[in-house]
Amino acid sequence: MLVDFERILGRPIPQVSTIEWNTFGIQVHDQHVIGLGLYQQGLTTLPASIGNLTFLQKLDFSWN
């Protein structure tokens, strides 16, 4: 799932402790992605696989 984002971005997404409005990273709990911050990454679309992030609680893709 995250591989699709990393392929689009051309780099890995780092793990972070929290997702704020200006975060680029993922927040993980019990091996599940619970937060995804894609701040200012130049995205124009999101991959369909975002729907597979069933534990996602916080998503921010500001300034894309």
PQR file with spaces between the fields and no chain letter, atoms N, CA, C, O and H, PARSE charges and radii, in Angstrom:
ATOM       1  N    MET     1       0.815   -1.184    0.000 -0.4000 1.5000
ATOM       2  CA   MET     1       0.000    0.000    0.000 -0.0000 2.0000
ATOM       3  C    MET     1       0.870    1.264    0.000  0.5500 1.7000
ATOM       4  O    MET     1       0.721    2.131   -0.861 -0.5500 1.4000
ATOM       5  N    LEU     2       1.773    1.354    0.971 -0.4000 1.5000
ATOM       6  CA   LEU     2       2.651    2.517    1.005 -0.0000 2.0000
ATOM       7  C    LEU     2       3.641    2.497   -0.144  0.5500 1.7000
ATOM       8  O    LEU     2       4.165    3.539   -0.538 -0.5500 1.4000
ATOM       9  H    LEU     2       1.894    0.650    1.671  0.4000 1.0000
ATOM      10  N    VAL     3       3.896    1.320   -0.677 -0.4000 1.5000
ATOM      11  CA   VAL     3       4.817    1.200   -1.810 -0.0000 2.0000
ATOM      12  C    VAL     3       4.308    2.036   -2.978  0.5500 1.7000
ATOM      13  O    VAL     3       5.102    2.639   -3.700 -0.5500 1.4000
ATOM      14  H    VAL     3       3.470    0.474   -0.357  0.4000 1.0000
ATOM      15  N    ASP     4       3.006    2.076   -3.168 -0.4000 1.5000
ATOM      16  CA   ASP     4       2.427    2.885   -4.249 -0.0000 2.0000
ATOM      17  C    ASP     4       2.750    4.367   -4.048  0.5500 1.7000
ATOM      18  O    ASP     4       3.117    5.057   -4.999 -0.5500 1.4000
ATOM      19  H    ASP     4       2.361    1.586   -2.581  0.4000 1.0000
ATOM      20  N    PHE     5       2.613    4.852   -2.817 -0.4000 1.5000
ATOM      21  CA   PHE     5       2.951    6.248   -2.527 -0.0000 2.0000
ATOM      22  C    PHE     5       4.436    6.495   -2.724  0.5500 1.7000
ATOM      23  O    PHE     5       4.831    7.501   -3.313 -0.5500 1.4000
ATOM      24  H    PHE     5       2.315    4.291   -2.045  0.4000 1.0000
ATOM      25  N    GLU     6       5.260    5.577   -2.230 -0.4000 1.5000
ATOM      26  CA   GLU     6       6.706    5.747   -2.355 -0.0000 2.0000
ATOM      27  C    GLU     6       7.144    5.714   -3.823  0.5500 1.7000
ATOM      28  O    GLU     6       8.081    6.411   -4.212 -0.5500 1.4000
ATOM      29  H    GLU     6       4.939    4.760   -1.751  0.4000 1.0000
ATOM      30  N    ARG     7       6.473    4.917   -4.617 -0.4000 1.5000
ATOM      31  CA   ARG     7       6.765    4.877   -6.058 -0.0000 2.0000
ATOM      32  C    ARG     7       6.421    6.215   -6.708  0.5500 1.7000
ATOM      33  O    ARG     7       7.191    6.727   -7.520 -0.5500 1.4000
ATOM      34  H    ARG     7       5.711    4.351   -4.301  0.4000 1.0000
ATOM      35  N    ILE     8       5.282    6.774   -6.359 -0.4000 1.5000
ATOM      36  CA   ILE     8       4.862    8.069   -6.905 -0.0000 2.0000
ATOM      37  C    ILE     8       5.827    9.176   -6.465  0.5500 1.7000
ATOM      38  O    ILE     8       6.198   10.041   -7.259 -0.5500 1.4000
ATOM      39  H    ILE     8       4.656    6.358   -5.699  0.4000 1.0000
ATOM      40  N    LEU     9       6.227    9.135   -5.186 -0.4000 1.5000
ATOM      41  CA   LEU     9       7.086   10.174   -4.626 -0.0000 2.0000
ATOM      42  C    LEU     9       8.555    9.989   -4.992  0.5500 1.7000
ATOM      43  O    LEU     9       9.327   10.948   -4.975 -0.5500 1.4000
ATOM      44  H    LEU     9       5.926    8.433   -4.541  0.4000 1.0000
ATOM      45  N    GLY    10       8.938    8.766   -5.319 -0.4000 1.5000
ATOM      46  CA   GLY    10      10.322    8.490   -5.672 -0.0000 2.0000
ATOM      47  C    GLY    10      11.260    8.399   -4.482  0.5500 1.7000
ATOM      48  O    GLY    10      12.476    8.524   -4.630 -0.5500 1.4000
ATOM      49  H    GLY    10       8.310    7.988   -5.333  0.4000 1.0000
ATOM      50  N    ARG    11      10.695    8.182   -3.303 -0.4000 1.5000
ATOM      51  CA   ARG    11      11.511    8.036   -2.098 -0.0000 2.0000
ATOM      52  C    ARG    11      10.684    7.402   -0.987  0.5500 1.7000
ATOM      53  O    ARG    11       9.454    7.416   -1.036 -0.5500 1.4000
ATOM      54  H    ARG    11       9.707    8.081   -3.183  0.4000 1.0000
ATOM      55  N    PRO    12      11.365    6.845    0.016 -0.5600 1.5000
ATOM      56  CA   PRO    12      10.638    6.236    1.137  0.2800 2.0000
ATOM      57  C    PRO    12       9.958    7.287    2.010  0.5500 1.7000
ATOM      58  O    PRO    12      10.388    8.438    2.078 -0.5500 1.4000
ATOM      59  N    ILE    13       8.906    6.869    2.661 -0.4000 1.5000
ATOM      60  CA   ILE    13       8.195    7.734    3.598 -0.0000 2.0000
ATOM      61  C    ILE    13       8.691    7.379    4.998  0.5500 1.7000
ATOM      62  O    ILE    13       8.567    6.228    5.419 -0.5500 1.4000
ATOM      63  H    ILE    13       8.556    5.934    2.605  0.4000 1.0000
ATOM      64  N    PRO    14       9.247    8.344    5.723 -0.5600 1.5000
ATOM      65  CA   PRO    14       9.813    8.039    7.051  0.2800 2.0000
ATOM      66  C    PRO    14       8.725    7.814    8.100  0.5500 1.7000
ATOM      67  O    PRO    14       7.613    8.331    7.985 -0.5500 1.4000
ATOM      68  N    GLN    15       9.064    7.048    9.103 -0.4000 1.5000
ATOM      69  CA   GLN    15       8.164    6.858   10.239 -0.0000 2.0000
ATOM      70  C    GLN    15       8.342    8.031   11.199  0.5500 1.7000
ATOM      71  O    GLN    15       9.466    8.445   11.484 -0.5500 1.4000
ATOM      72  H    GLN    15       9.967    6.628    9.196  0.4000 1.0000
ATOM      73  N    VAL    16       7.232    8.558   11.693 -0.4000 1.5000
ATOM      74  CA   VAL    16       7.232    9.690   12.632 -0.0000 2.0000
ATOM      75  C    VAL    16       6.353    9.348   13.828  0.5500 1.7000
ATOM      76  O    VAL    16       5.560    8.408   13.785 -0.5500 1.4000
ATOM      77  H    VAL    16       6.319    8.222   11.462  0.4000 1.0000
ATOM      78  N    SER    17       6.508   10.129   14.898 -0.4000 1.5000
ATOM      79  CA   SER    17       5.740    9.843   16.116 -0.0000 2.0000
ATOM      80  C    SER    17       4.324   10.420   16.080  0.5500 1.7000
ATOM      81  O    SER    17       3.414    9.855   16.687 -0.5500 1.4000
ATOM      82  H    SER    17       7.152   10.893   14.933  0.4000 1.0000
ATOM      83  N    THR    18       4.129   11.536   15.377 -0.4000 1.5000
ATOM      84  CA   THR    18       2.799   12.148   15.261 -0.0000 2.0000
ATOM      85  C    THR    18       2.627   12.731   13.863  0.5500 1.7000
ATOM      86  O    THR    18       3.603   13.009   13.166 -0.5500 1.4000
ATOM      87  H    THR    18       4.868   11.994   14.884  0.4000 1.0000
ATOM      88  N    ILE    19       1.390   12.907   13.473 -0.4000 1.5000
ATOM      89  CA   ILE    19       1.052   13.540   12.199 -0.0000 2.0000
ATOM      90  C    ILE    19       0.472   14.909   12.509  0.5500 1.7000
ATOM      91  O    ILE    19      -0.585   15.021   13.130 -0.5500 1.4000
ATOM      92  H    ILE    19       0.597   12.681   14.039  0.4000 1.0000
ATOM      93  N    GLU    20       1.164   15.935   12.077 -0.4000 1.5000
ATOM      94  CA   GLU    20       0.702   17.305   12.231 -0.0000 2.0000
ATOM      95  C    GLU    20       0.331   17.843   10.845  0.5500 1.7000
ATOM      96  O    GLU    20       0.408   17.114    9.856 -0.5500 1.4000
ATOM      97  H    GLU    20       2.022   15.843   11.573  0.4000 1.0000
ATOM      98  N    TRP    21      -0.067   19.103   10.772 -0.4000 1.5000
ATOM      99  CA   TRP    21      -0.503   19.682    9.493 -0.0000 2.0000
ATOM     100  C    TRP    21       0.642   19.764    8.484  0.5500 1.7000
ATOM     101  O    TRP    21       0.383   19.836    7.282 -0.5500 1.4000
ATOM     102  H    TRP    21      -0.130   19.695   11.575  0.4000 1.0000
ATOM     103  N    ASN    22       1.888   19.757    8.928 -0.4000 1.5000
ATOM     104  CA   ASN    22       3.019   19.921    8.012 -0.0000 2.0000
ATOM     105  C    ASN    22       3.972   18.717    8.030  0.5500 1.7000
ATOM     106  O    ASN    22       5.177   18.864    7.823 -0.5500 1.4000
ATOM     107  H    ASN    22       2.099   19.699    9.904  0.4000 1.0000
ATOM     108  N    THR    23       3.423   17.546    8.275 -0.4000 1.5000
ATOM     109  CA   THR    23       4.224   16.333    8.402 -0.0000 2.0000
ATOM     110  C    THR    23       4.350   15.600    7.077  0.5500 1.7000
ATOM     111  O    THR    23       3.397   15.495    6.305 -0.5500 1.4000
ATOM     112  H    THR    23       2.445   17.426    8.442  0.4000 1.0000
ATOM     113  N    PHE    24       5.556   15.097    6.837 -0.4000 1.5000
ATOM     114  CA   PHE    24       5.764   14.104    5.790 -0.0000 2.0000
ATOM     115  C    PHE    24       6.239   12.845    6.484  0.5500 1.7000
ATOM     116  O    PHE    24       7.390   12.759    6.911 -0.5500 1.4000
ATOM     117  H    PHE    24       6.330   15.182    7.464  0.4000 1.0000
ATOM     118  N    GLY    25       5.353   11.869    6.598 -0.4000 1.5000
ATOM     119  CA   GLY    25       5.719   10.619    7.245 -0.0000 2.0000
ATOM     120  C    GLY    25       4.512    9.767    7.563  0.5500 1.7000
ATOM     121  O    GLY    25       3.367   10.144    7.315 -0.5500 1.4000
ATOM     122  H    GLY    25       4.417   11.939    6.252  0.4000 1.0000
ATOM     123  N    ILE    26       4.810    8.590    8.130 -0.4000 1.5000
ATOM     124  CA   ILE    26       3.753    7.674    8.555 -0.0000 2.0000
ATOM     125  C    ILE    26       3.857    7.456   10.052  0.5500 1.7000
ATOM     126  O    ILE    26       4.949    7.465   10.621 -0.5500 1.4000
ATOM     127  H    ILE    26       5.741    8.284    8.331  0.4000 1.0000
ATOM     128  N    GLN    27       2.724    7.264   10.673 -0.4000 1.5000
ATOM     129  CA   GLN    27       2.653    6.922   12.084 -0.0000 2.0000
ATOM     130  C    GLN    27       2.156    5.489   12.164  0.5500 1.7000
ATOM     131  O    GLN    27       1.140    5.144   11.561 -0.5500 1.4000
ATOM     132  H    GLN    27       1.838    7.257   10.211  0.4000 1.0000
ATOM     133  N    VAL    28       2.872    4.657   12.904 -0.4000 1.5000
ATOM     134  CA   VAL    28       2.558    3.231   12.979 -0.0000 2.0000
ATOM     135  C    VAL    28       2.273    2.849   14.423  0.5500 1.7000
ATOM     136  O    VAL    28       2.940    3.315   15.346 -0.5500 1.4000
ATOM     137  H    VAL    28       3.698    4.937   13.393  0.4000 1.0000
ATOM     138  N    HIS    29       1.262    1.986   14.605 -0.4000 1.5000
ATOM     139  CA   HIS    29       0.939    1.428   15.920 -0.0000 2.0000
ATOM     140  C    HIS    29       0.568   -0.031   15.719  0.5500 1.7000
ATOM     141  O    HIS    29      -0.289   -0.349   14.895 -0.5500 1.4000
ATOM     142  H    HIS    29       0.720    1.608   13.854  0.4000 1.0000
ATOM     143  N    ASP    30       1.209   -0.918   16.469 -0.4000 1.5000
ATOM     144  CA   ASP    30       0.955   -2.364   16.352 -0.0000 2.0000
ATOM     145  C    ASP    30       1.069   -2.847   14.908  0.5500 1.7000
ATOM     146  O    ASP    30       0.263   -3.657   14.450 -0.5500 1.4000
ATOM     147  H    ASP    30       1.906   -0.660   17.138  0.4000 1.0000
ATOM     148  N    GLN    31       2.060   -2.351   14.209 -0.4000 1.5000
ATOM     149  CA   GLN    31       2.362   -2.720   12.819 -0.0000 2.0000
ATOM     150  C    GLN    31       1.287   -2.297   11.820  0.5500 1.7000
ATOM     151  O    GLN    31       1.218   -2.831   10.713 -0.5500 1.4000
ATOM     152  H    GLN    31       2.715   -1.693   14.581  0.4000 1.0000
ATOM     153  N    HIS    32       0.451   -1.337   12.212 -0.4000 1.5000
ATOM     154  CA   HIS    32      -0.578   -0.798   11.322 -0.0000 2.0000
ATOM     155  C    HIS    32      -0.334    0.696   11.130  0.5500 1.7000
ATOM     156  O    HIS    32      -0.002    1.404   12.081 -0.5500 1.4000
ATOM     157  H    HIS    32       0.506   -0.903   13.111  0.4000 1.0000
ATOM     158  N    VAL    33      -0.497    1.163    9.916 -0.4000 1.5000
ATOM     159  CA   VAL    33      -0.389    2.596    9.640 -0.0000 2.0000
ATOM     160  C    VAL    33      -1.644    3.268   10.159  0.5500 1.7000
ATOM     161  O    VAL    33      -2.751    2.996    9.695 -0.5500 1.4000
ATOM     162  H    VAL    33      -0.766    0.588    9.144  0.4000 1.0000
ATOM     163  N    ILE    34      -1.455    4.154   11.133 -0.4000 1.5000
ATOM     164  CA   ILE    34      -2.608    4.872   11.700 -0.0000 2.0000
ATOM     165  C    ILE    34      -2.599    6.345   11.318  0.5500 1.7000
ATOM     166  O    ILE    34      -3.594    7.044   11.510 -0.5500 1.4000
ATOM     167  H    ILE    34      -0.556    4.375   11.511  0.4000 1.0000
ATOM     168  N    GLY    35      -1.474    6.823   10.774 -0.4000 1.5000
ATOM     169  CA   GLY    35      -1.390    8.209   10.351 -0.0000 2.0000
ATOM     170  C    GLY    35      -0.532    8.339    9.112  0.5500 1.7000
ATOM     171  O    GLY    35       0.489    7.665    8.981 -0.5500 1.4000
ATOM     172  H    GLY    35      -0.666    6.255   10.618  0.4000 1.0000
ATOM     173  N    LEU    36      -0.943    9.200    8.207 -0.4000 1.5000
ATOM     174  CA   LEU    36      -0.204    9.430    6.969 -0.0000 2.0000
ATOM     175  C    LEU    36      -0.194   10.923    6.692  0.5500 1.7000
ATOM     176  O    LEU    36      -1.242   11.540    6.498 -0.5500 1.4000
ATOM     177  H    LEU    36      -1.773    9.748    8.314  0.4000 1.0000
ATOM     178  N    GLY    37       0.993   11.490    6.675 -0.4000 1.5000
ATOM     179  CA   GLY    37       1.154   12.905    6.382 -0.0000 2.0000
ATOM     180  C    GLY    37       1.950   13.076    5.095  0.5500 1.7000
ATOM     181  O    GLY    37       3.088   12.617    4.993 -0.5500 1.4000
ATOM     182  H    GLY    37       1.844   10.989    6.832  0.4000 1.0000
ATOM     183  N    LEU    38       1.358   13.722    4.137 -0.4000 1.5000
ATOM     184  CA   LEU    38       1.987   13.900    2.823 -0.0000 2.0000
ATOM     185  C    LEU    38       2.078   15.380    2.473  0.5500 1.7000
ATOM     186  O    LEU    38       1.814   15.783    1.341 -0.5500 1.4000
ATOM     187  H    LEU    38       0.434   14.094    4.219  0.4000 1.0000
ATOM     188  N    TYR    39       2.452   16.170    3.452 -0.4000 1.5000
ATOM     189  CA   TYR    39       2.515   17.617    3.303 -0.0000 2.0000
ATOM     190  C    TYR    39       3.478   18.035    2.184  0.5500 1.7000
ATOM     191  O    TYR    39       4.629   17.600    2.143 -0.5500 1.4000
ATOM     192  H    TYR    39       2.667   15.842    4.372  0.4000 1.0000
ATOM     193  N    GLN    40       2.994   18.865    1.302 -0.4000 1.5000
ATOM     194  CA   GLN    40       3.781   19.543    0.269 -0.0000 2.0000
ATOM     195  C    GLN    40       4.645   18.586   -0.562  0.5500 1.7000
ATOM     196  O    GLN    40       5.854   18.773   -0.698 -0.5500 1.4000
ATOM     197  H    GLN    40       2.059   19.218    1.335  0.4000 1.0000
ATOM     198  N    GLN    41       3.988   17.556   -1.116 -0.4000 1.5000
ATOM     199  CA   GLN    41       4.716   16.560   -1.903 -0.0000 2.0000
ATOM     200  C    GLN    41       4.417   16.634   -3.398  0.5500 1.7000
ATOM     201  O    GLN    41       4.933   15.828   -4.172 -0.5500 1.4000
ATOM     202  H    GLN    41       3.006   17.404   -1.006  0.4000 1.0000
ATOM     203  N    GLY    42       3.596   17.584   -3.806 -0.4000 1.5000
ATOM     204  CA   GLY    42       3.304   17.743   -5.229 -0.0000 2.0000
ATOM     205  C    GLY    42       2.363   16.687   -5.788  0.5500 1.7000
ATOM     206  O    GLY    42       2.357   16.434   -6.992 -0.5500 1.4000
ATOM     207  H    GLY    42       3.177   18.239   -3.177  0.4000 1.0000
ATOM     208  N    LEU    43       1.577   16.077   -4.929 -0.4000 1.5000
ATOM     209  CA   LEU    43       0.643   15.042   -5.382 -0.0000 2.0000
ATOM     210  C    LEU    43      -0.558   15.671   -6.078  0.5500 1.7000
ATOM     211  O    LEU    43      -1.078   16.695   -5.636 -0.5500 1.4000
ATOM     212  H    LEU    43       1.582   16.283   -3.950  0.4000 1.0000
ATOM     213  N    THR    44      -0.987   15.055   -7.158 -0.4000 1.5000
ATOM     214  CA   THR    44      -2.200   15.499   -7.845 -0.0000 2.0000
ATOM     215  C    THR    44      -3.290   14.443   -7.763  0.5500 1.7000
ATOM     216  O    THR    44      -4.464   14.739   -7.986 -0.5500 1.4000
ATOM     217  H    THR    44      -0.564   14.223   -7.517  0.4000 1.0000
ATOM     218  N    THR    45      -2.910   13.220   -7.446 -0.4000 1.5000
ATOM     219  CA   THR    45      -3.859   12.126   -7.255 -0.0000 2.0000
ATOM     220  C    THR    45      -3.364   11.242   -6.114  0.5500 1.7000
ATOM     221  O    THR    45      -2.198   11.302   -5.723 -0.5500 1.4000
ATOM     222  H    THR    45      -1.957   12.979   -7.265  0.4000 1.0000
ATOM     223  N    LEU    46      -4.255   10.434   -5.596 -0.4000 1.5000
ATOM     224  CA   LEU    46      -3.898    9.439   -4.595 -0.0000 2.0000
ATOM     225  C    LEU    46      -4.117    8.060   -5.201  0.5500 1.7000
ATOM     226  O    LEU    46      -5.092    7.858   -5.924 -0.5500 1.4000
ATOM     227  H    LEU    46      -5.202   10.385   -5.913  0.4000 1.0000
ATOM     228  N    PRO    47      -3.229    7.105   -4.922 -0.5600 1.5000
ATOM     229  CA   PRO    47      -3.434    5.766   -5.472  0.2800 2.0000
ATOM     230  C    PRO    47      -4.657    5.103   -4.843  0.5500 1.7000
ATOM     231  O    PRO    47      -4.996    5.378   -3.693 -0.5500 1.4000
ATOM     232  N    ALA    48      -5.305    4.242   -5.592 -0.4000 1.5000
ATOM     233  CA   ALA    48      -6.489    3.546   -5.101 -0.0000 2.0000
ATOM     234  C    ALA    48      -6.187    2.709   -3.865  0.5500 1.7000
ATOM     235  O    ALA    48      -7.079    2.436   -3.062 -0.5500 1.4000
ATOM     236  H    ALA    48      -5.029    4.019   -6.527  0.4000 1.0000
ATOM     237  N    SER    49      -4.939    2.305   -3.713 -0.4000 1.5000
ATOM     238  CA   SER    49      -4.564    1.460   -2.577 -0.0000 2.0000
ATOM     239  C    SER    49      -4.692    2.180   -1.238  0.5500 1.7000
ATOM     240  O    SER    49      -4.556    1.546   -0.192 -0.5500 1.4000
ATOM     241  H    SER    49      -4.214    2.526   -4.366  0.4000 1.0000
ATOM     242  N    ILE    50      -4.948    3.486   -1.242 -0.4000 1.5000
ATOM     243  CA   ILE    50      -5.162    4.191    0.027 -0.0000 2.0000
ATOM     244  C    ILE    50      -6.344    3.575    0.775  0.5500 1.7000
ATOM     245  O    ILE    50      -6.396    3.623    2.004 -0.5500 1.4000
ATOM     246  H    ILE    50      -5.059    4.001   -2.092  0.4000 1.0000
ATOM     247  N    GLY    51      -7.263    3.013    0.056 -0.4000 1.5000
ATOM     248  CA   GLY    51      -8.410    2.347    0.673 -0.0000 2.0000
ATOM     249  C    GLY    51      -8.035    1.109    1.463  0.5500 1.7000
ATOM     250  O    GLY    51      -8.831    0.617    2.263 -0.5500 1.4000
ATOM     251  H    GLY    51      -7.221    2.974   -0.943  0.4000 1.0000
ATOM     252  N    ASN    52      -6.835    0.602    1.248 -0.4000 1.5000
ATOM     253  CA   ASN    52      -6.369   -0.577    1.990 -0.0000 2.0000
ATOM     254  C    ASN    52      -5.800   -0.217    3.357  0.5500 1.7000
ATOM     255  O    ASN    52      -5.514   -1.107    4.158 -0.5500 1.4000
ATOM     256  H    ASN    52      -6.188    1.002    0.598  0.4000 1.0000
ATOM     257  N    LEU    53      -5.633    1.061    3.634 -0.4000 1.5000
ATOM     258  CA   LEU    53      -5.128    1.497    4.936 -0.0000 2.0000
ATOM     259  C    LEU    53      -6.297    1.561    5.916  0.5500 1.7000
ATOM     260  O    LEU    53      -6.743    2.642    6.300 -0.5500 1.4000
ATOM     261  H    LEU    53      -5.865    1.784    2.984  0.4000 1.0000
ATOM     262  N    THR    54      -6.779    0.399    6.310 -0.4000 1.5000
ATOM     263  CA   THR    54      -8.023    0.301    7.077 -0.0000 2.0000
ATOM     264  C    THR    54      -7.896    0.756    8.523  0.5500 1.7000
ATOM     265  O    THR    54      -8.911    0.954    9.191 -0.5500 1.4000
ATOM     266  H    THR    54      -6.417   -0.479    5.998  0.4000 1.0000
ATOM     267  N    PHE    55      -6.673    0.926    9.026 -0.4000 1.5000
ATOM     268  CA   PHE    55      -6.474    1.402   10.387 -0.0000 2.0000
ATOM     269  C    PHE    55      -6.166    2.896   10.428  0.5500 1.7000
ATOM     270  O    PHE    55      -5.910    3.450   11.497 -0.5500 1.4000
ATOM     271  H    PHE    55      -5.849    0.765    8.483  0.4000 1.0000
ATOM     272  N    LEU    56      -6.190    3.542    9.275 -0.4000 1.5000
ATOM     273  CA   LEU    56      -5.838    4.955    9.174 -0.0000 2.0000
ATOM     274  C    LEU    56      -6.813    5.817    9.979  0.5500 1.7000
ATOM     275  O    LEU    56      -8.027    5.748    9.786 -0.5500 1.4000
ATOM     276  H    LEU    56      -6.398    3.092    8.407  0.4000 1.0000
ATOM     277  N    GLN    57      -6.263    6.626   10.879 -0.4000 1.5000
ATOM     278  CA   GLN    57      -7.068    7.517   11.706 -0.0000 2.0000
ATOM     279  C    GLN    57      -6.841    8.976   11.350  0.5500 1.7000
ATOM     280  O    GLN    57      -7.722    9.814   11.541 -0.5500 1.4000
ATOM     281  H    GLN    57      -5.277    6.682   11.036  0.4000 1.0000
ATOM     282  N    LYS    58      -5.655    9.278   10.832 -0.4000 1.5000
ATOM     283  CA   LYS    58      -5.349   10.664   10.501 -0.0000 2.0000
ATOM     284  C    LYS    58      -4.644   10.709    9.156  0.5500 1.7000
ATOM     285  O    LYS    58      -3.664    9.999    8.928 -0.5500 1.4000
ATOM     286  H    LYS    58      -4.939    8.597   10.677  0.4000 1.0000
ATOM     287  N    LEU    59      -5.156   11.550    8.272 -0.4000 1.5000
ATOM     288  CA   LEU    59      -4.600   11.727    6.939 -0.0000 2.0000
ATOM     289  C    LEU    59      -4.478   13.222    6.670  0.5500 1.7000
ATOM     290  O    LEU    59      -5.440   13.975    6.828 -0.5500 1.4000
ATOM     291  H    LEU    59      -5.952   12.126    8.457  0.4000 1.0000
ATOM     292  N    ASP    60      -3.298   13.635    6.266 -0.4000 1.5000
ATOM     293  CA   ASP    60      -3.110   15.036    5.899 -0.0000 2.0000
ATOM     294  C    ASP    60      -2.304   15.103    4.616  0.5500 1.7000
ATOM     295  O    ASP    60      -1.196   14.572    4.541 -0.5500 1.4000
ATOM     296  H    ASP    60      -2.517   13.024    6.138  0.4000 1.0000
ATOM     297  N    PHE    61      -2.859   15.751    3.613 -0.4000 1.5000
ATOM     298  CA   PHE    61      -2.107   15.975    2.378 -0.0000 2.0000
ATOM     299  C    PHE    61      -2.228   17.437    1.952  0.5500 1.7000
ATOM     300  O    PHE    61      -2.520   17.759    0.800 -0.5500 1.4000
ATOM     301  H    PHE    61      -3.759   16.182    3.674  0.4000 1.0000
ATOM     302  N    SER    62      -1.992   18.299    2.931 -0.4000 1.5000
ATOM     303  CA   SER    62      -2.028   19.744    2.697 -0.0000 2.0000
ATOM     304  C    SER    62      -0.968   20.172    1.696  0.5500 1.7000
ATOM     305  O    SER    62       0.094   19.558    1.590 -0.5500 1.4000
ATOM     306  H    SER    62      -1.755   18.036    3.867  0.4000 1.0000
ATOM     307  N    TRP    63      -1.274   21.227    0.970 -0.4000 1.5000
ATOM     308  CA   TRP    63      -0.335   21.866    0.031 -0.0000 2.0000
ATOM     309  C    TRP    63       0.149   20.927   -1.066  0.5500 1.7000
ATOM     310  O    TRP    63       1.341   20.884   -1.369 -0.5500 1.4000
ATOM     311  H    TRP    63      -2.136   21.726    1.057  0.4000 1.0000
ATOM     312  N    ASN    64      -0.753   20.189   -1.649 -0.4000 1.5000
ATOM     313  CA   ASN    64      -0.419   19.361   -2.805 -0.0000 2.0000
ATOM     314  C    ASN    64      -1.142   19.872   -4.018  0.5500 1.7000
ATOM     315  O    ASN    64      -0.997   19.312   -5.104 -0.5500 1.4000
ATOM     316  H    ASN    64      -1.722   20.224   -1.403  0.4000 1.0000
